[in-house]
Amino acid sequence: MNSTSDITVGQVVKSRAGRDKGNIFLVLDIIDDKHIYIVDGDVRKLDNPKKKKITHVIVYNTVFPELKEKLENGAKINNAYIRKLLEPFKIEL
């Protein structure tokens, strides 16, 4: 994958490079066609998202549209909400 055209806000991704390799994240924002911001609510919190190249992530098919809606509407989102969304994926590890 070389472009963000197939990635949406709220999509689940897994890091495949860097010191966070193997960790599960949610896409918080799309910066440009090569970079995204990712959070996990634990190490990478909402106030300090990780900028990641999309070539360094494995994209899952799971998307949480309610996260995108909340971000667009300006609703409050906290780190506990992010951790709760990612909890089923972390059990698989």
Biotite code that builds the C-alpha atoms (Angstrom):
import biotite.structure as struc

atoms = struc.array([
    struc.Atom([0.000, 0.000, 0.000], chain_id="A", res_id=1, res_name="MET", atom_name="CA", element="C"),
    struc.Atom([1.545, 3.254, -1.124], chain_id="A", res_id=2, res_name="ASN", atom_name="CA", element="C"),
    struc.Atom([-1.329, 5.706, -0.739], chain_id="A", res_id=3, res_name="SER", atom_name="CA", element="C"),
    struc.Atom([-3.880, 6.715, 1.864], chain_id="A", res_id=4, res_name="THR", atom_name="CA", element="C"),
    struc.Atom([-6.739, 6.388, -0.638], chain_id="A", res_id=5, res_name="SER", atom_name="CA", element="C"),
    struc.Atom([-7.789, 3.045, 0.904], chain_id="A", res_id=6, res_name="ASP", atom_name="CA", element="C"),
    struc.Atom([-7.519, 4.227, 4.515], chain_id="A", res_id=7, res_name="ILE", atom_name="CA", element="C"),
    struc.Atom([-10.232, 6.065, 6.437], chain_id="A", res_id=8, res_name="THR", atom_name="CA", element="C"),
    struc.Atom([-10.382, 7.722, 9.829], chain_id="A", res_id=9, res_name="VAL", atom_name="CA", element="C"),
    struc.Atom([-11.360, 5.150, 12.458], chain_id="A", res_id=10, res_name="GLY", atom_name="CA", element="C"),
    struc.Atom([-9.731, 2.221, 10.662], chain_id="A", res_id=11, res_name="GLN", atom_name="CA", element="C"),
    struc.Atom([-7.705, -0.348, 12.596], chain_id="A", res_id=12, res_name="VAL", atom_name="CA", element="C"),
    struc.Atom([-4.034, -0.706, 11.642], chain_id="A", res_id=13, res_name="VAL", atom_name="CA", element="C"),
    struc.Atom([-1.103, -2.720, 12.951], chain_id="A", res_id=14, res_name="LYS", atom_name="CA", element="C"),
    struc.Atom([2.423, -1.361, 13.015], chain_id="A", res_id=15, res_name="SER", atom_name="CA", element="C"),
    struc.Atom([4.949, -3.400, 11.083], chain_id="A", res_id=16, res_name="ARG", atom_name="CA", element="C"),
    struc.Atom([8.026, -1.190, 11.560], chain_id="A", res_id=17, res_name="ALA", atom_name="CA", element="C"),
    struc.Atom([9.586, 0.866, 14.330], chain_id="A", res_id=18, res_name="GLY", atom_name="CA", element="C"),
    struc.Atom([9.739, 0.384, 18.059], chain_id="A", res_id=19, res_name="ARG", atom_name="CA", element="C"),
    struc.Atom([5.947, 0.038, 18.179], chain_id="A", res_id=20, res_name="ASP", atom_name="CA", element="C"),
    struc.Atom([6.062, -2.961, 15.804], chain_id="A", res_id=21, res_name="LYS", atom_name="CA", element="C"),
    struc.Atom([3.178, -5.385, 16.347], chain_id="A", res_id=22, res_name="GLY", atom_name="CA", element="C"),
    struc.Atom([0.961, -2.904, 18.196], chain_id="A", res_id=23, res_name="ASN", atom_name="CA", element="C"),
    struc.Atom([-2.627, -2.178, 17.165], chain_id="A", res_id=24, res_name="ILE", atom_name="CA", element="C"),
    struc.Atom([-3.744, 1.411, 16.526], chain_id="A", res_id=25, res_name="PHE", atom_name="CA", element="C"),
    struc.Atom([-6.663, 3.447, 15.207], chain_id="A", res_id=26, res_name="LEU", atom_name="CA", element="C"),
    struc.Atom([-6.247, 5.998, 12.426], chain_id="A", res_id=27, res_name="VAL", atom_name="CA", element="C"),
    struc.Atom([-6.958, 9.404, 13.954], chain_id="A", res_id=28, res_name="LEU", atom_name="CA", element="C"),
    struc.Atom([-6.214, 11.571, 10.933], chain_id="A", res_id=29, res_name="ASP", atom_name="CA", element="C"),
    struc.Atom([-4.848, 11.391, 7.402], chain_id="A", res_id=30, res_name="ILE", atom_name="CA", element="C"),
    struc.Atom([-2.068, 13.939, 6.891], chain_id="A", res_id=31, res_name="ILE", atom_name="CA", element="C"),
    struc.Atom([-1.249, 13.465, 3.204], chain_id="A", res_id=32, res_name="ASP", atom_name="CA", element="C"),
    struc.Atom([-0.984, 10.609, 0.712], chain_id="A", res_id=33, res_name="ASP", atom_name="CA", element="C"),
    struc.Atom([1.968, 9.025, 2.589], chain_id="A", res_id=34, res_name="LYS", atom_name="CA", element="C"),
    struc.Atom([1.365, 9.731, 6.315], chain_id="A", res_id=35, res_name="HIS", atom_name="CA", element="C"),
    struc.Atom([-1.300, 9.158, 8.950], chain_id="A", res_id=36, res_name="ILE", atom_name="CA", element="C"),
    struc.Atom([-1.740, 9.924, 12.647], chain_id="A", res_id=37, res_name="TYR", atom_name="CA", element="C"),
    struc.Atom([-2.401, 6.856, 14.815], chain_id="A", res_id=38, res_name="ILE", atom_name="CA", element="C"),
    struc.Atom([-3.420, 6.422, 18.472], chain_id="A", res_id=39, res_name="VAL", atom_name="CA", element="C"),
    struc.Atom([-3.973, 3.514, 20.824], chain_id="A", res_id=40, res_name="ASP", atom_name="CA", element="C"),
    struc.Atom([-5.201, 5.326, 23.946], chain_id="A", res_id=41, res_name="GLY", atom_name="CA", element="C"),
    struc.Atom([-2.418, 3.807, 26.027], chain_id="A", res_id=42, res_name="ASP", atom_name="CA", element="C"),
    struc.Atom([1.105, 4.620, 24.852], chain_id="A", res_id=43, res_name="VAL", atom_name="CA", element="C"),
    struc.Atom([-0.020, 6.939, 22.056], chain_id="A", res_id=44, res_name="ARG", atom_name="CA", element="C"),
    struc.Atom([-2.759, 9.107, 23.490], chain_id="A", res_id=45, res_name="LYS", atom_name="CA", element="C"),
    struc.Atom([-5.090, 11.489, 21.692], chain_id="A", res_id=46, res_name="LEU", atom_name="CA", element="C"),
    struc.Atom([-3.070, 14.560, 22.708], chain_id="A", res_id=47, res_name="ASP", atom_name="CA", element="C"),
    struc.Atom([0.153, 13.051, 21.276], chain_id="A", res_id=48, res_name="ASN", atom_name="CA", element="C"),
    struc.Atom([-0.651, 10.930, 18.185], chain_id="A", res_id=49, res_name="PRO", atom_name="CA", element="C"),
    struc.Atom([2.067, 9.065, 16.287], chain_id="A", res_id=50, res_name="LYS", atom_name="CA", element="C"),
    struc.Atom([2.859, 10.189, 12.748], chain_id="A", res_id=51, res_name="LYS", atom_name="CA", element="C"),
    struc.Atom([3.399, 7.040, 10.696], chain_id="A", res_id=52, res_name="LYS", atom_name="CA", element="C"),
    struc.Atom([4.143, 6.269, 7.072], chain_id="A", res_id=53, res_name="LYS", atom_name="CA", element="C"),
    struc.Atom([1.448, 4.093, 5.590], chain_id="A", res_id=54, res_name="ILE", atom_name="CA", element="C"),
    struc.Atom([4.067, 1.726, 4.222], chain_id="A", res_id=55, res_name="THR", atom_name="CA", element="C"),
    struc.Atom([4.875, 0.896, 7.852], chain_id="A", res_id=56, res_name="HIS", atom_name="CA", element="C"),
    struc.Atom([1.375, -0.300, 8.792], chain_id="A", res_id=57, res_name="VAL", atom_name="CA", element="C"),
    struc.Atom([-0.789, -3.297, 8.000], chain_id="A", res_id=58, res_name="ILE", atom_name="CA", element="C"),
    struc.Atom([-4.333, -2.122, 7.285], chain_id="A", res_id=59, res_name="VAL", atom_name="CA", element="C"),
    struc.Atom([-7.220, -4.135, 8.722], chain_id="A", res_id=60, res_name="TYR", atom_name="CA", element="C"),
    struc.Atom([-10.666, -4.153, 7.135], chain_id="A", res_id=61, res_name="ASN", atom_name="CA", element="C"),
    struc.Atom([-12.317, -3.081, 10.392], chain_id="A", res_id=62, res_name="THR", atom_name="CA", element="C"),
    struc.Atom([-13.504, 0.527, 10.493], chain_id="A", res_id=63, res_name="VAL", atom_name="CA", element="C"),
    struc.Atom([-15.261, 2.270, 13.393], chain_id="A", res_id=64, res_name="PHE", atom_name="CA", element="C"),
    struc.Atom([-17.500, 4.831, 11.638], chain_id="A", res_id=65, res_name="PRO", atom_name="CA", element="C"),
    struc.Atom([-18.765, 6.124, 14.996], chain_id="A", res_id=66, res_name="GLU", atom_name="CA", element="C"),
    struc.Atom([-15.253, 7.410, 15.756], chain_id="A", res_id=67, res_name="LEU", atom_name="CA", element="C"),
    struc.Atom([-15.185, 9.356, 12.504], chain_id="A", res_id=68, res_name="LYS", atom_name="CA", element="C"),
    struc.Atom([-18.654, 10.779, 13.216], chain_id="A", res_id=69, res_name="GLU", atom_name="CA", element="C"),
    struc.Atom([-17.631, 11.880, 16.713], chain_id="A", res_id=70, res_name="LYS", atom_name="CA", element="C"),
    struc.Atom([-14.492, 13.583, 15.394], chain_id="A", res_id=71, res_name="LEU", atom_name="CA", element="C"),
    struc.Atom([-16.462, 15.393, 12.667], chain_id="A", res_id=72, res_name="GLU", atom_name="CA", element="C"),
    struc.Atom([-19.160, 16.525, 15.113], chain_id="A", res_id=73, res_name="ASN", atom_name="CA", element="C"),
    struc.Atom([-16.632, 17.748, 17.665], chain_id="A", res_id=74, res_name="GLY", atom_name="CA", element="C"),
    struc.Atom([-17.808, 15.301, 20.338], chain_id="A", res_id=75, res_name="ALA", atom_name="CA", element="C"),
    struc.Atom([-15.503, 14.565, 23.248], chain_id="A", res_id=76, res_name="LYS", atom_name="CA", element="C"),
    struc.Atom([-13.391, 11.450, 22.800], chain_id="A", res_id=77, res_name="ILE", atom_name="CA", element="C"),
    struc.Atom([-11.108, 10.183, 25.540], chain_id="A", res_id=78, res_name="ASN", atom_name="CA", element="C"),
    struc.Atom([-8.311, 7.633, 25.643], chain_id="A", res_id=79, res_name="ASN", atom_name="CA", element="C"),
    struc.Atom([-10.479, 5.094, 27.482], chain_id="A", res_id=80, res_name="ALA", atom_name="CA", element="C"),
    struc.Atom([-12.889, 5.080, 24.524], chain_id="A", res_id=81, res_name="TYR", atom_name="CA", element="C"),
    struc.Atom([-10.009, 4.337, 22.134], chain_id="A", res_id=82, res_name="ILE", atom_name="CA", element="C"),
    struc.Atom([-8.728, 1.522, 24.388], chain_id="A", res_id=83, res_name="ARG", atom_name="CA", element="C"),
    struc.Atom([-12.236, 0.032, 24.567], chain_id="A", res_id=84, res_name="LYS", atom_name="CA", element="C"),
    struc.Atom([-12.539, -0.011, 20.763], chain_id="A", res_id=85, res_name="LEU", atom_name="CA", element="C"),
    struc.Atom([-9.155, -1.710, 20.383], chain_id="A", res_id=86, res_name="LEU", atom_name="CA", element="C"),
    struc.Atom([-9.626, -4.231, 23.210], chain_id="A", res_id=87, res_name="GLU", atom_name="CA", element="C"),
    struc.Atom([-10.867, -7.140, 21.000], chain_id="A", res_id=88, res_name="PRO", atom_name="CA", element="C"),
    struc.Atom([-7.825, -6.790, 18.732], chain_id="A", res_id=89, res_name="PHE", atom_name="CA", element="C"),
    struc.Atom([-5.309, -6.820, 21.559], chain_id="A", res_id=90, res_name="LYS", atom_name="CA", element="C"),
    struc.Atom([-6.707, -10.105, 22.912], chain_id="A", res_id=91, res_name="ILE", atom_name="CA", element="C"),
    struc.Atom([-5.827, -11.806, 19.601], chain_id="A", res_id=92, res_name="GLU", atom_name="CA", element="C"),
    struc.Atom([-2.134, -11.072, 20.164], chain_id="A", res_id=93, res_name="LEU", atom_name="CA", element="C"),
])
